[in-house]
Amino acid sequence: MRQMFLSSALEFKEISTFEPGAWVNLVTPSQEETTAVAQEFDIDISDLRAPLDVEETSRIAIEDDYTLIIVDVPTYEERNSKTYYVTIPLGIIVTENAVITTCLQELTLFDHFFNKRVKNFYTFMKTRFVFQLLYRNAELFLSALRTIDRQSDRLEAQLEAATRNEELIDMMELVKSIVYLKASLKFNERIVKKLSSSSSSLKKYIEDEDLLEDTLIETQQAIEMAGIYENVLNAMTETTASIINNNQNTIMKTLALMTMALNVPTVIFSAYGMNFKNNTMPFNGLENAFWVIVLLAVIGSSSVVVYFIRKNWF
């Protein structure tokens, strides 16, 4: 899919034919679309399609007529019928007349731009637009980390009664999401630092440098948060495994104690269930012998239970 947008002093609108200063957004583009864009803007088609490879790492490539920036952006993935965070590459190509973005899927990263919620956003201010994208991307990483933290808090509240592996698997999936985000943040940090250097090919104004510095601060803060959350989740995962084992052991102990308590009436009833010639079993001549024997069995079983309770085994 190919979309084109253009800002003016008064409005931000989608356009059908290209105009200088426009933003060209490619989402899962076909071979024909990438070929057409490559020819129109004199871009190597391999650079246009590089972000469509989920294994592509963040990097900057400076060519004669354009600059390619690839960064990782957070998105969602369904695993075990639940939603977790992963990262995918986003390609940003800055040419003389346009900014071109290309990605495998529609991104929430662009929502603020589509909805005109980004201050001083103009498509023709290409360098600032790129830095605004990077800053918004760093904010999304922070938001994703906070969401993971809230998910871990909900899981923690369920740990006390955990007896299955489901809670442990959920915790491991959160750890996996943190690892993905942390690795991507470190790659993105290198990109921001390189753009901040004097060797950057993008022309920067004072306001742009401030924005880039804020982006670097947000990215580094996200890396620190990811490290903290990763350590917490790893500790929680180990704790979860121990809690599950302890809870299962408690269940097994309770079942064993109940079996031992029930052994008393079982022995009594088994004895009275045997057939002897000239039976002389106790209480054999009583009119209510059955209920007396049942009462003795209950008293014996209850005594065993009371003994276990006093020993704090239950």
C-alpha positions as CSV (number, residue, x, y, z in Angstrom):
1,M,0.0,0.0,0.0
2,R,1.3,3.5,-0.9
3,Q,0.1,6.7,0.7
4,M,1.3,10.2,0.2
5,F,0.8,13.2,2.6
6,L,1.6,16.8,2.4
7,S,1.7,19.6,5.0
8,S,1.1,23.3,4.3
9,A,1.0,26.2,6.6
10,L,-2.7,25.5,7.2
11,E,-3.4,21.8,6.8
12,F,-2.1,18.3,6.6
13,K,-3.7,16.2,3.9
14,E,-3.4,13.1,1.9
15,I,-2.6,13.6,-1.8
16,S,-3.0,11.4,-4.9
17,T,-0.1,12.8,-7.0
18,F,3.4,13.5,-5.6
19,E,4.4,17.1,-4.8
20,P,7.9,18.2,-3.5
21,G,8.1,18.1,0.3
22,A,5.6,15.2,0.6
23,W,5.7,12.2,2.8
24,V,5.5,8.8,1.0
25,N,4.4,6.0,3.3
26,L,4.8,2.4,2.1
27,V,3.1,-0.4,4.1
28,T,3.9,-3.9,2.9
29,P,4.6,-2.6,-0.6
30,S,4.4,-5.0,-3.6
31,Q,7.4,-5.4,-5.9
32,E,5.7,-3.2,-8.4
33,E,5.2,-0.4,-5.9
34,T,8.8,-0.5,-4.6
35,T,10.1,-0.6,-8.2
36,A,8.0,2.5,-9.1
37,V,9.1,4.5,-6.1
38,A,12.8,3.4,-6.6
39,Q,12.6,4.7,-10.2
40,E,10.7,7.9,-9.3
41,F,13.2,9.0,-6.6
42,D,16.3,7.3,-7.9
43,I,16.7,5.0,-4.9
44,D,18.3,1.5,-4.9
45,I,15.4,-0.9,-4.7
46,S,17.3,-3.1,-2.2
47,D,17.3,-0.1,0.2
48,L,13.6,0.2,-0.2
49,R,13.0,-3.4,0.5
50,A,15.5,-3.9,3.3
51,P,13.1,-2.9,6.1
52,L,10.7,-5.6,4.9
53,D,13.1,-8.2,6.3
54,V,12.2,-8.7,10.0
55,E,15.9,-9.7,10.7
56,E,17.2,-6.3,9.3
57,T,19.2,-4.5,12.0
58,S,19.2,-0.7,12.7
59,R,21.7,1.2,10.5
60,I,22.4,4.3,8.5
61,A,23.4,4.3,4.9
62,I,24.5,7.5,3.2
63,E,24.2,7.5,-0.6
64,D,24.8,10.3,-3.1
65,D,21.1,11.3,-3.5
66,Y,19.5,10.1,-0.3
67,T,20.1,8.9,3.3
68,L,18.6,5.6,4.5
69,I,17.8,5.2,8.3
70,I,16.6,1.8,9.6
71,V,15.3,1.7,13.2
72,D,13.3,-0.9,15.2
73,V,9.8,0.0,16.3
74,P,7.7,-1.8,18.9
75,T,4.6,-3.6,17.7
76,Y,2.3,-6.5,18.8
77,E,2.5,-10.2,18.2
78,E,0.1,-13.0,19.2
79,R,1.7,-15.8,21.2
80,N,-0.2,-18.5,23.1
81,S,-3.5,-16.6,22.4
82,K,-2.1,-13.5,24.2
83,T,-0.6,-10.3,22.9
84,Y,3.1,-9.5,23.5
85,Y,5.5,-7.0,22.2
86,V,8.1,-7.5,19.5
87,T,10.0,-5.1,17.2
88,I,10.1,-4.8,13.5
89,P,12.3,-2.6,11.2
90,L,11.1,0.8,9.9
91,G,12.9,2.3,6.9
92,I,13.2,6.1,6.6
93,I,14.6,7.4,3.4
94,V,15.4,11.2,3.2
95,T,15.7,12.5,-0.4
96,E,16.0,16.0,-1.7
97,N,12.2,16.3,-2.2
98,A,10.6,13.8,0.1
99,V,10.7,11.6,3.1
100,I,9.8,7.9,2.4
101,T,8.9,5.4,5.1
102,T,8.5,1.7,4.5
103,C,7.5,-1.0,6.9
104,L,5.9,-4.5,7.1
105,Q,2.7,-3.4,8.7
106,E,0.7,-0.3,9.8
107,L,2.3,1.2,12.9
108,T,0.9,3.1,15.8
109,L,4.0,5.2,15.5
110,F,2.3,7.2,12.8
111,D,-1.1,7.8,14.6
112,H,0.0,11.0,16.2
113,F,1.1,12.4,12.9
114,F,-2.0,11.3,11.0
115,N,-4.2,12.8,13.8
116,K,-2.2,16.1,13.8
117,R,-1.1,15.7,17.5
118,V,2.6,16.5,16.9
119,K,3.6,20.1,17.4
120,N,5.4,21.8,14.6
121,F,5.1,18.8,12.3
122,Y,5.5,19.6,8.6
123,T,6.3,17.1,5.9
124,F,8.5,19.5,4.0
125,M,10.8,20.0,7.1
126,K,12.4,16.7,6.4
127,T,15.1,16.6,9.1
128,R,12.8,17.7,11.9
129,F,10.2,15.1,10.7
130,V,12.8,12.4,10.9
131,F,13.7,13.4,14.4
132,Q,10.1,13.7,15.4
133,L,9.6,10.1,14.2
134,L,12.6,8.9,16.3
135,Y,11.4,10.8,19.4
136,R,7.9,9.4,19.1
137,N,9.4,5.9,18.6
138,A,11.4,6.3,21.9
139,E,8.1,7.3,23.6
140,L,6.4,4.1,22.3
141,F,9.2,2.0,23.7
142,L,8.7,3.6,27.1
143,S,4.9,3.0,26.8
144,A,5.5,-0.6,25.9
145,L,7.8,-1.1,28.9
146,R,5.2,0.4,31.2
147,T,2.6,-1.9,29.8
148,I,4.8,-4.9,30.4
149,D,5.4,-3.7,34.0
150,R,1.6,-3.6,34.5
151,Q,1.2,-7.1,33.1
152,S,3.8,-8.4,35.4
153,D,2.1,-6.8,38.4
154,R,-1.2,-8.6,37.5
155,L,0.7,-11.9,37.2
156,E,2.4,-11.3,40.5
157,A,-1.0,-11.0,42.2
158,Q,-1.9,-14.4,40.9
159,L,1.3,-16.1,42.0
160,E,0.3,-17.0,45.6
161,A,-2.2,-19.6,44.3
162,A,-0.3,-20.6,41.2
163,T,-0.1,-24.4,40.6
164,R,0.1,-24.6,36.9
165,N,2.8,-23.7,34.3
166,E,0.6,-21.1,32.7
167,E,1.7,-18.3,35.0
168,L,5.3,-19.4,34.4
169,I,4.9,-19.3,30.6
170,D,3.3,-15.9,30.7
171,M,6.2,-14.6,32.8
172,M,8.7,-16.1,30.3
173,E,6.9,-14.4,27.4
174,L,7.2,-11.1,29.1
175,V,10.9,-11.6,29.6
176,K,11.2,-12.4,25.9
177,S,9.4,-9.2,25.1
178,I,11.8,-7.2,27.3
179,V,14.8,-8.8,25.6
180,Y,13.5,-7.9,22.2
181,L,12.8,-4.3,23.2
182,K,16.1,-3.9,25.0
183,A,18.2,-5.2,22.1
184,S,16.3,-2.9,19.7
185,L,16.7,0.1,21.9
186,K,20.5,-0.4,22.0
187,F,20.6,-0.5,18.2
188,N,18.4,2.6,18.0
189,E,20.6,4.4,20.5
190,R,23.6,4.0,18.1
191,I,21.5,5.5,15.3
192,V,20.5,8.6,17.4
193,K,24.1,9.1,18.5
194,K,25.3,8.9,14.9
195,L,22.7,11.4,13.8
196,S,23.8,13.7,16.7
197,S,27.4,13.7,15.5
198,S,28.9,16.3,13.3
199,S,29.4,13.8,10.5
200,S,25.7,13.3,10.1
201,S,24.5,13.9,6.5
202,L,21.2,15.5,7.7
203,K,21.3,19.3,8.1
204,K,20.2,20.3,11.6
205,Y,19.0,23.5,13.1
206,I,19.2,24.4,16.8
207,E,15.6,23.2,17.4
208,D,16.4,19.9,15.7
209,E,19.5,19.4,17.8
210,D,17.4,19.9,21.0
211,L,14.8,17.4,19.7
212,L,17.6,14.9,18.9
213,E,19.1,15.3,22.3
214,D,15.6,14.7,23.9
215,T,15.3,11.6,21.7
216,L,18.7,10.3,23.0
217,I,17.6,10.9,26.6
218,E,14.3,9.1,26.1
219,T,16.1,6.2,24.4
220,Q,18.7,5.8,27.2
221,Q,15.9,6.1,29.8
222,A,14.1,3.3,28.0
223,I,17.2,1.1,28.0
224,E,17.6,1.6,31.8
225,M,14.0,0.8,32.4
226,A,14.3,-2.3,30.2
227,G,17.3,-3.5,32.2
228,I,15.4,-2.9,35.5
229,Y,12.3,-4.7,34.3
230,E,14.3,-7.6,32.9
231,N,16.0,-8.2,36.3
232,V,12.7,-8.0,38.1
233,L,11.0,-10.4,35.7
234,N,13.9,-12.8,35.8
235,A,13.6,-12.9,39.6
236,M,9.8,-13.2,39.4
237,T,10.2,-16.1,37.0
238,E,12.4,-18.0,39.4
239,T,10.1,-17.1,42.2
240,T,7.1,-18.3,40.2
241,A,8.7,-21.7,39.6
242,S,9.5,-22.1,43.3
243,I,5.9,-21.1,44.3
244,I,4.4,-23.5,41.8
245,N,6.6,-26.3,43.2
246,N,5.7,-25.4,46.8
247,N,2.0,-25.2,46.0
248,Q,2.1,-28.6,44.3
249,N,4.0,-30.1,47.2
250,T,1.4,-28.7,49.6
251,I,-1.4,-30.3,47.6
252,M,0.5,-33.6,47.6
253,K,1.1,-33.4,51.4
254,T,-2.6,-32.6,52.0
255,L,-3.7,-35.6,50.0
256,A,-1.2,-37.8,51.8
257,L,-2.4,-36.7,55.2
258,M,-6.0,-37.2,54.2
259,T,-5.2,-40.7,53.1
260,M,-3.5,-41.4,56.4
261,A,-6.5,-40.1,58.3
262,L,-8.9,-42.3,56.3
263,N,-6.7,-45.3,56.9
264,V,-8.1,-45.7,60.4
265,P,-11.7,-46.3,59.4
266,T,-10.5,-48.4,56.5
267,V,-8.7,-50.8,58.8
268,I,-11.7,-51.0,61.2
269,F,-14.2,-51.6,58.4
270,S,-11.9,-54.1,56.8
271,A,-11.6,-56.1,60.0
272,Y,-15.4,-56.2,60.4
273,G,-15.8,-57.2,56.8
274,M,-13.9,-60.5,57.3
275,N,-16.0,-63.7,57.7
276,F,-15.1,-66.1,60.5
277,K,-16.7,-69.2,61.7
278,N,-18.1,-68.7,65.2
279,N,-17.6,-64.9,64.8
280,T,-16.6,-63.3,68.2
281,M,-15.8,-59.8,66.9
282,P,-16.2,-57.0,69.6
283,F,-19.8,-55.5,69.8
284,N,-21.1,-58.5,67.9
285,G,-24.0,-58.9,70.2
286,L,-25.0,-55.2,70.5
287,E,-28.3,-54.1,68.8
288,N,-26.6,-50.9,67.5
289,A,-23.2,-52.4,66.9
290,F,-22.9,-50.9,63.4
291,W,-23.3,-47.3,64.6
292,V,-20.9,-47.9,67.5
293,I,-18.2,-49.2,65.1
294,V,-18.8,-46.2,62.8
295,L,-18.5,-43.9,65.8
296,L,-15.2,-45.5,66.8
297,A,-13.9,-45.1,63.2
298,V,-14.9,-41.4,63.2
299,I,-13.3,-40.8,66.6
300,G,-10.1,-42.6,65.4
301,S,-9.9,-40.6,62.1
302,S,-10.7,-37.3,63.9
303,S,-7.9,-38.0,66.5
304,V,-5.4,-38.4,63.6
305,V,-6.6,-35.2,62.1
306,V,-6.3,-33.3,65.4
307,Y,-2.8,-34.7,65.8
308,F,-1.7,-33.5,62.4
309,I,-3.2,-30.0,63.1
310,R,-1.3,-29.7,66.4
311,K,1.9,-30.6,64.5
312,N,1.0,-27.9,61.9
313,W,1.1,-30.4,59.1
314,F,-2.2,-29.3,57.7
